[in-house]
Amino acid sequence: MSTNMLSGEQSNTKLVAIFKSKQGAEQCAEQLQQRGFDSNQLAIIAPHEKHYSRKLEPEQQGVKRSAIRSNVVLGAAGFVLAWLIWGGLYLAGVELIVSSPIKSLIPILFFCTAGGLMLGGFVTMRVDHQAVIQEVDEAVDEGYWSLVMHSRDHQQTKRIEAFLKDQQIEFNRTL
């Protein structure tokens, strides 16, 4: 179950650490497993590996659910907001709204709902993942090993970050 009402993914936060050797990446993954992390939350990407997108985004169905959920929730929120705006203007006695209520309601509904749907699309794009993906792409091209960690909740994210900092391992993460 997702910890984010707009997401259909189990893992909303991804962290990545780059290593010069396979041994370094495997050792880090082993130590995280010893600290209670599941092996399916950890993925090692080898240098020059070709098809590693599933390791970065393993929840393909979750991404689809996120797209549907974020668009439905934010589109509906825009629709409700439109009614609230229109109702407030109507109750305030704004001449343009009161004189033609239907003609004034339609554009407000349209623009607020469309705005909500655009925000849903923005959430679906997950622009915060781009930095992690780009870092892995560069590491793969330059001959480094990557360890991708899929955190299930905020506490796990904090535990992974604390471990990596204690080990003086540089990392990058999504939101």
C-alpha positions as CSV (number, residue, x, y, z in Angstrom):
1,M,0.0,0.0,0.0
2,S,1.3,3.4,-0.9
3,T,2.1,6.1,1.7
4,N,1.1,8.8,-0.8
5,M,-2.6,9.2,-1.7
6,L,-1.7,10.2,-5.3
7,S,0.6,7.3,-5.9
8,G,-0.2,3.7,-6.8
9,E,3.3,2.5,-6.1
10,Q,4.5,0.7,-3.0
11,S,7.9,2.4,-3.2
12,N,7.6,6.2,-3.7
13,T,11.3,7.0,-2.8
14,K,14.3,5.7,-4.7
15,L,17.9,6.1,-3.6
16,V,21.0,5.3,-5.7
17,A,24.6,4.9,-4.7
18,I,27.4,4.5,-7.3
19,F,30.4,2.2,-6.7
20,K,33.6,1.6,-8.5
21,S,33.4,-2.2,-8.0
22,K,30.8,-5.0,-8.0
23,Q,32.1,-6.0,-4.5
24,G,31.4,-2.5,-3.1
25,A,27.8,-2.5,-4.4
26,E,27.2,-6.1,-3.2
27,Q,28.7,-5.4,0.2
28,C,26.4,-2.4,0.7
29,A,23.4,-4.4,-0.4
30,E,24.3,-7.2,2.0
31,Q,24.7,-4.8,4.9
32,L,21.3,-3.3,4.1
33,Q,19.7,-6.8,4.0
34,Q,21.3,-7.5,7.4
35,R,19.5,-4.4,8.6
36,G,16.1,-5.7,7.6
37,F,15.7,-4.6,4.0
38,D,14.2,-7.1,1.5
39,S,16.4,-8.1,-1.4
40,N,13.5,-7.1,-3.8
41,Q,14.0,-3.5,-2.6
42,L,17.6,-3.5,-3.8
43,A,18.9,-3.7,-7.3
44,I,22.4,-3.7,-8.6
45,I,23.0,-2.4,-12.1
46,A,26.2,-3.4,-13.8
47,P,28.5,-1.2,-16.0
48,H,27.3,-1.2,-19.6
49,E,24.1,-3.1,-18.7
50,K,21.5,-2.6,-21.4
51,H,18.1,-3.3,-20.1
52,Y,18.0,-1.9,-16.5
53,S,14.8,0.2,-16.6
54,R,12.9,-2.5,-14.6
55,K,15.5,-2.2,-11.9
56,L,14.9,1.6,-11.7
57,E,11.1,1.4,-12.0
58,P,10.0,-2.2,-11.0
59,E,6.4,-1.3,-10.4
60,Q,5.0,-0.9,-13.9
61,Q,1.4,-1.5,-12.7
62,G,2.0,0.9,-9.8
63,V,3.1,3.6,-12.3
64,K,-0.2,3.1,-14.2
65,R,-2.2,3.2,-10.9
66,S,-0.4,6.4,-10.0
67,A,-1.3,8.0,-13.4
68,I,-5.0,7.1,-12.9
69,R,-5.1,8.0,-9.3
70,S,-3.4,11.3,-9.5
71,N,-5.5,12.4,-12.5
72,V,-8.8,11.3,-10.9
73,V,-8.0,12.9,-7.5
74,L,-6.6,16.2,-8.8
75,G,-9.1,16.5,-11.6
76,A,-11.9,16.0,-9.0
77,A,-10.2,18.5,-6.7
78,G,-10.2,21.0,-9.5
79,F,-13.9,20.3,-10.2
80,V,-14.8,20.9,-6.5
81,L,-12.6,24.0,-6.4
82,A,-14.5,25.4,-9.4
83,W,-17.8,24.9,-7.7
84,L,-16.5,26.6,-4.5
85,I,-15.1,29.6,-6.5
86,W,-18.3,29.9,-8.5
87,G,-20.5,29.6,-5.4
88,G,-18.4,32.2,-3.5
89,L,-18.7,34.6,-6.4
90,Y,-22.4,33.9,-6.8
91,L,-23.0,34.5,-3.1
92,A,-20.9,37.6,-3.2
93,G,-23.3,38.9,-5.8
94,V,-20.8,39.4,-8.6
95,E,-22.8,40.8,-11.4
96,L,-21.2,38.7,-14.2
97,I,-21.9,35.5,-12.2
98,V,-25.4,36.3,-11.0
99,S,-26.6,37.6,-14.4
100,S,-25.7,34.4,-16.3
101,P,-25.0,31.6,-13.8
102,I,-24.7,28.8,-16.4
103,K,-22.5,30.7,-18.8
104,S,-20.2,31.7,-16.0
105,L,-20.1,28.3,-14.4
106,I,-18.9,26.4,-17.5
107,P,-15.6,28.2,-18.0
108,I,-14.8,28.1,-14.3
109,L,-15.5,24.4,-14.2
110,F,-13.5,23.8,-17.4
111,F,-10.4,25.7,-16.4
112,C,-10.2,24.5,-12.8
113,T,-10.8,20.8,-13.8
114,A,-8.3,21.1,-16.6
115,G,-5.8,22.6,-14.1
116,G,-6.3,19.7,-11.8
117,L,-5.8,17.2,-14.6
118,M,-2.6,19.1,-15.6
119,L,-1.3,18.8,-12.0
120,G,-2.2,15.1,-12.2
121,G,-0.1,14.7,-15.3
122,F,2.8,16.6,-13.6
123,V,2.6,14.2,-10.6
124,T,2.6,11.2,-13.1
125,M,5.7,12.4,-14.8
126,R,7.7,12.1,-11.5
127,V,10.3,14.7,-12.5
128,D,12.1,14.0,-9.2
129,H,13.1,10.6,-10.7
130,Q,15.1,12.2,-13.5
131,A,18.1,13.0,-11.4
132,V,18.4,9.4,-10.1
133,I,17.8,7.9,-13.6
134,Q,20.4,10.3,-15.1
135,E,23.0,9.4,-12.5
136,V,22.5,5.7,-13.1
137,D,22.7,6.3,-16.9
138,E,26.0,8.1,-16.5
139,A,27.4,5.4,-14.1
140,V,26.5,2.6,-16.6
141,D,28.1,4.5,-19.5
142,E,31.3,5.3,-17.4
143,G,31.8,1.7,-16.1
144,Y,30.5,2.1,-12.6
145,W,28.2,-0.1,-10.5
146,S,24.9,1.3,-9.2
147,L,22.9,0.2,-6.2
148,V,19.2,1.3,-6.4
149,M,17.3,1.1,-3.2
150,H,13.4,1.3,-3.2
151,S,12.2,2.6,0.2
152,R,8.7,1.6,1.2
153,D,8.1,4.5,3.7
154,H,9.6,7.6,5.2
155,Q,11.2,5.6,8.1
156,Q,13.0,3.2,5.7
157,T,14.2,6.2,3.7
158,K,15.7,7.8,6.8
159,R,17.3,4.5,7.9
160,I,18.9,4.0,4.4
161,E,20.2,7.6,4.4
162,A,21.6,7.2,7.9
163,F,23.4,4.0,6.9
164,L,24.8,5.5,3.7
165,K,26.0,8.6,5.6
166,D,27.6,6.5,8.3
167,Q,29.4,4.5,5.7
168,Q,30.4,7.8,3.9
169,I,28.7,6.6,0.7
170,E,27.5,9.4,-1.6
171,F,24.0,8.9,-2.8
172,N,21.1,10.6,-4.6
173,R,17.4,10.2,-4.0
174,T,14.0,11.0,-5.3
175,L,11.5,13.0,-3.2
